[in-house]
Amino acid sequence: MPQLTVRGVAPDMLIAASEALVRELADICACGTDNFTLDWLQTVSAIAGKRAATYPFVEVAWFERGAQTRDRMAEAITRHLLAVGVQEIEVAFKVYREDGYYVNGVRCDAL
């Protein structure tokens, strides 16, 4: 269920990194690659009344898997995106709770 939302990265760079990245993340999380979504957001940033480049940023929304897994995920995301030419990247994790996440109207802690 990890959902990666990416902004400030060219879509062709994200696509180039996506296959190997998702395979590695699936290994880290011990789940299938079909558990991941990887979404690219087209954003417009503005600073001082002018259009500005959007800073490269990845938000990972997931159910917490612990600091060691989180560290490995952040390192893998960073390494794969740097390898395709992204100059620098920040990664942040947003944690969902199973009792507040629903699939087809059913809470995940009830599945």
Secondary structure, 3 states (H helix, E strand, C coil): CCEEEEECCCHHHHHHHHHHHHHHHHHHHCCCHHHCEEEEECCCEEECCEEECCCCEEEEEEECCCHHHHHHHHHHHHHHHHHCCCCCCEEEEEEECHHHCEECCEEHHHC
